[in-house]
């Protein structure tokens, strides 16, 4: 046992494995020897070989939490998710437990455990991935249940509309949302979604109509106010657009999309000071994004009209710099 520990400290894992294996042969009832052997095999990523000694360690002493933890990881790595879960539950290994629960279809439990793990390790890439996957699978199961049990309901048509909207299949999305709206026009968010379909097809009058209905139903919804303002702006109704966009900014301050549209509305209304303030704020918030690029372009035109050549040139330089940097697919229409 001591020789194995010494070899481990020196990074001589093959030697450590051999020594711990000798310890298990010398005393077949020494749980710690089997635990150490299993842990050392885990160190070398030989997960399959680690399982038998870890199981033996728990046969000899079921209270070895370290053996439960390592065995849970080993079983999970080999695809035995269901068998791994009791061991991972015992030691509250939330991340591994959540992953195992995804594999066994326990999506709700997986979301809860992965969310708890993310609180302790915010921003962890693996946790974010698995939480997104678990949430997506849970959502899909719920939607599948809805479509199977209530295929002709308003909610089913709304769910189908959302799927088509994501796929950019606008005619199908429009049909589904319109049927949902016909059945239950009072559903919050439904007019917003239908308006987005019309906006995607540049049918701005219809989009305005839907967004306006949504703002009446939900006057505190910042996105609905923003979408209405953007639809009005597309139709050249600058004054009314600015009112709605200002309200959207009051409801949810400093949203870059709102500030950019506010700048456009102010510029069209002939208020360069307000436009400059809004676009400058976009650049402060975004710095390197496509919206910041368009804000630089707007400022360049504004300063050019004012005869401020130096500022106009600087803004155009920033616009061109970001134009080379930002993927064209992300560039919003100017």
C-alpha positions in Angstrom: 0.0 0.0 0.0 2.8 2.4 1.0 4.8 1.6 -2.1 1.7 2.3 -4.3 1.1 5.7 -2.5 4.8 6.6 -3.1 4.7 5.7 -6.7 1.5 7.7 -7.2 3.1 10.8 -5.7 6.0 10.4 -8.2 3.6 10.1 -11.1 4.6 6.5 -11.8 1.0 5.3 -12.2 1.9 1.9 -13.7 4.0 1.1 -10.7 1.3 2.3 -8.4 -1.3 0.0 -10.1 1.0 -3.0 -9.8 1.7 -2.3 -6.1 -2.0 -1.8 -5.2 -2.9 -4.9 -7.1 -0.3 -6.8 -5.0 -2.0 -5.4 -1.9 -5.4 -6.7 -3.0 -3.8 -10.2 -3.5 -2.0 -10.1 -0.2 -5.2 -9.1 1.7 -8.3 -9.8 -0.4 -10.5 -8.3 2.4 -8.8 -4.9 2.5 -11.3 -2.5 1.0 -8.9 0.4 0.9 -6.5 -1.6 -1.3 -9.3 -2.2 -3.9 -10.3 1.5 -3.7 -6.7 2.6 -4.3 -6.4 0.2 -7.2 -9.6 1.5 -8.7 -8.7 5.1 -8.3 -5.3 4.6 -9.9 -6.9 2.9 -12.9 -9.2 5.9 -13.1 -6.1 8.1 -13.2 -4.9 6.3 -16.3 -8.4 6.5 -17.9 -8.8 2.7 -17.8 -12.4 3.1 -16.6 -13.5 -0.4 -17.6 -10.7 -2.0 -15.6 -11.5 0.2 -12.6 -15.0 -1.0 -12.2 -14.3 -4.5 -10.7 -12.0 -3.4 -7.9 -14.3 -0.4 -7.0 -17.2 -2.8 -6.8 -15.2 -5.1 -4.6 -14.2 -2.2 -2.3 -17.9 -1.5 -1.8 -18.7 -5.1 -1.1 -16.2 -5.0 1.7 -17.2 -1.6 3.0 -20.4 0.0 1.6 -19.6 3.3 3.4 -16.7 4.3 1.3 -18.0 7.4 -0.3 -14.8 7.8 -2.4 -15.5 4.3 -3.9 -19.1 5.3 -4.7 -17.9 8.5 -6.4 -15.3 6.8 -8.5 -17.5 3.9 -9.4 -20.3 6.2 -10.4 -17.9 8.1 -12.8 -16.4 4.8 -14.1 -19.9 3.3 -14.8 -21.1 6.5 -16.5 -18.0 6.7 -18.7 -18.6 3.1 -19.9 -22.3 3.8 -20.7 -23.9 2.2 -17.7 -25.8 5.3 -16.7 -28.6 3.6 -14.8 -26.2 1.7 -12.7 -24.1 4.8 -12.0 -27.0 6.9 -10.7 -27.3 5.4 -7.1 -23.6 5.9 -6.5 -23.7 9.4 -7.8 -26.8 10.3 -5.8 -25.2 9.0 -2.6 -22.3 11.5 -2.9 -24.3 14.3 -4.6 -22.1 14.4 -7.6 -24.6 16.8 -9.3 -22.9 17.2 -12.7 -22.3 13.5 -13.4 -25.7 12.7 -11.9 -27.4 15.1 -14.3 -25.5 13.6 -17.3 -26.5 10.1 -16.2 -30.2 11.2 -15.9 -30.1 12.6 -19.4 -29.0 9.2 -20.7 -31.8 7.5 -18.7 -34.5 9.9 -19.8 -34.9 11.6 -16.4 -34.8 15.1 -18.0 -36.6 17.0 -15.3 -34.3 15.7 -12.6 -31.3 16.3 -14.9 -32.3 20.0 -15.4 -32.6 20.4 -11.6 -29.2 18.8 -10.8 -27.3 20.5 -13.6 -28.9 23.9 -12.7 -27.7 23.4 -9.1 -24.2 22.4 -10.3 -24.1 25.6 -12.5 -24.8 27.8 -9.5 -21.6 26.5 -8.0 -19.6 26.7 -11.2 -21.2 29.5 -13.3 -20.0 29.7 -16.9 -18.7 26.2 -17.0 -18.9 25.2 -20.7 -19.7 21.5 -20.1 -22.4 22.3 -17.6 -24.0 24.8 -20.0 -23.9 22.3 -22.8 -25.5 19.5 -20.7 -28.1 21.8 -19.2 -29.1 23.1 -22.6 -29.3 19.5 -23.9 -31.4 18.4 -20.9 -33.7 21.4 -21.2 -34.2 20.8 -24.9 -35.0 17.2 -24.4 -37.5 18.0 -21.6 -39.1 20.6 -23.8 -39.3 18.2 -26.7 -41.0 15.6 -24.6 -43.5 18.1 -23.3 -44.3 19.3 -26.8 -44.6 15.8 -28.1 -47.0 15.0 -25.3 -49.0 18.1 -26.1 -49.2 17.3 -29.8 -50.1 13.6 -29.1 -52.8 14.4 -26.6 -54.3 17.6 -28.1 -53.2 17.8 -31.8 -55.9 20.3 -32.8 -55.6 22.6 -29.7 -54.5 26.3 -29.9 -51.3 25.4 -27.9 -50.5 22.6 -30.4 -50.8 25.0 -33.3 -48.7 27.6 -31.4 -46.0 25.0 -30.7 -46.0 24.0 -34.4 -45.8 27.6 -35.4 -42.8 28.2 -33.2 -41.1 25.2 -34.8 -41.7 26.5 -38.3 -40.6 30.0 -37.2 -37.2 28.6 -36.1 -36.9 26.8 -39.4 -37.8 30.0 -41.2 -40.7 28.3 -42.9 -42.9 31.4 -42.8 -46.0 30.3 -44.7 -46.4 27.2 -42.4 -45.7 29.3 -39.3 -48.2 31.9 -40.3 -50.9 29.2 -40.9 -50.3 27.6 -37.5 -50.2 30.9 -35.5 -53.3 32.2 -37.3 -55.2 29.0 -36.3 -54.0 29.3 -32.7 -55.1 33.0 -32.7 -58.5 32.1 -34.1 -59.1 29.6 -31.3 -57.6 31.6 -28.4 -56.7 35.2 -29.3 -56.1 36.0 -25.7 -53.0 33.8 -25.3 -50.1 36.1 -24.2 -47.3 36.3 -26.8 -49.3 34.8 -29.6 -49.8 38.1 -31.5 -46.1 38.9 -30.9 -45.1 35.6 -32.6 -47.5 36.1 -35.5 -46.2 39.7 -35.9 -42.7 38.3 -36.2 -43.8 36.0 -39.0 -45.2 39.0 -40.9 -42.1 41.0 -40.2 -40.0 38.2 -41.6 -41.9 38.5 -44.8 -41.7 42.3 -44.8 -45.5 42.6 -44.4 -45.1 45.6 -42.1 -48.7 46.7 -41.9 -49.8 43.2 -40.8 -46.8 43.1 -38.4 -47.8 46.4 -36.9 -51.4 45.2 -36.4 -50.3 42.1 -34.5 -47.6 44.0 -32.4 -50.2 46.6 -31.5 -52.6 44.0 -30.3 -49.8 42.5 -28.2 -48.9 45.8 -26.6 -52.6 46.4 -25.7 -52.7 42.9 -24.0 -49.3 43.3 -22.4 -48.5 47.0 -21.9 -45.5 46.0 -19.8 -43.9 43.8 -22.4 -40.7 45.6 -23.6 -40.2 43.3 -26.6 -43.7 44.0 -27.9 -43.2 47.7 -27.6 -39.8 47.4 -29.4 -41.3 45.2 -32.2 -44.1 47.7 -32.7 -41.7 50.6 -32.9 -39.5 48.7 -35.4 -42.5 47.9 -37.6 -43.6 51.6 -37.5 -40.1 52.7 -38.4 -40.0 50.4 -41.4 -43.1 52.1 -42.7 -41.6 55.6 -42.2 -43.8 56.5 -39.2 -40.8 57.9 -37.4 -42.6 60.0 -34.7 -44.9 57.2 -33.6 -42.0 54.7 -33.8 -39.9 56.8 -31.5 -42.7 57.0 -29.0 -43.0 53.2 -28.8 -39.2 52.7 -28.8 -38.9 55.2 -26.0 -41.5 53.2 -24.0 -39.6 50.0 -24.8 -36.4 51.6 -23.4 -38.2 52.7 -20.3 -39.6 49.2 -19.7 -36.2 47.5 -20.3 -33.4 50.1 -20.5 -30.2 49.8 -22.6 -31.3 47.1 -25.0 -28.9 47.6 -27.9 -31.6 46.8 -30.6 -33.9 49.4 -29.1 -31.2 52.0 -28.8 -30.2 51.5 -32.4 -33.8 51.8 -33.7 -34.3 54.9 -31.5 -31.3 56.5 -33.2 -32.8 55.8 -36.6 -36.2 57.2 -35.6 -34.6 60.3 -34.1 -32.5 60.8 -37.2 -35.6 60.5 -39.5 -37.4 63.0 -37.2 -34.6 65.5 -37.7 -33.3 65.2 -34.1 -29.6 64.7 -34.6 -28.7 65.2 -30.9 -31.1 62.3 -29.8 -29.8 60.1 -32.7 -26.2 60.7 -31.6 -27.0 59.9 -28.0 -28.8 56.7 -28.9 -26.1 55.4 -31.4 -23.3 56.3 -29.0 -25.0 54.3 -26.4 -25.2 51.3 -28.7 -21.4 51.5 -29.3 -20.8 51.7 -25.5 -23.0 48.6 -24.9 -21.9 46.5 -27.9 -18.5 47.8 -29.0 -17.6 45.0 -31.6 -21.0 43.8 -32.8 -22.9 44.2 -36.0 -25.2 46.7 -34.3 -22.2 48.8 -33.2 -21.0 48.7 -36.8 -24.3 50.1 -38.1 -24.3 52.7 -35.3 -20.9 53.9 -36.5 -22.3 54.1 -40.0 -25.3 56.2 -38.8 -23.0 58.5 -36.8 -20.8 59.0 -39.9 -23.7 60.1 -41.9 -25.0 62.3 -39.1 -21.6 64.1 -38.7 -21.2 64.4 -42.4 -24.5 66.3 -42.7 -23.3 68.6 -39.8 -20.0 69.3 -41.7 -17.9 67.6 -39.0 -15.5 65.9 -41.4 -13.0 64.6 -38.8 -15.7 62.9 -36.8 -17.4 61.5 -39.9 -14.1 60.0 -41.1 -13.4 58.4 -37.7 -16.8 56.8 -37.6 -16.5 55.5 -41.2 -13.1 54.0 -40.2 -14.7 52.2 -37.3 -17.5 51.0 -39.6 -15.1 49.6 -42.1 -13.0 48.0 -39.4 -16.0 46.2 -38.0 -17.3 45.4 -41.5 -14.2 43.2 -42.0 -14.5 41.7 -38.5 -18.2 41.0 -38.2 -19.5 38.0 -40.3 -21.8 39.3 -43.1 -24.5 36.9 -42.0 -24.8 38.9 -38.7 -25.0 42.3 -40.4 -28.4 43.9 -39.9 -29.8 46.0 -42.7 -28.7 49.6 -42.4 
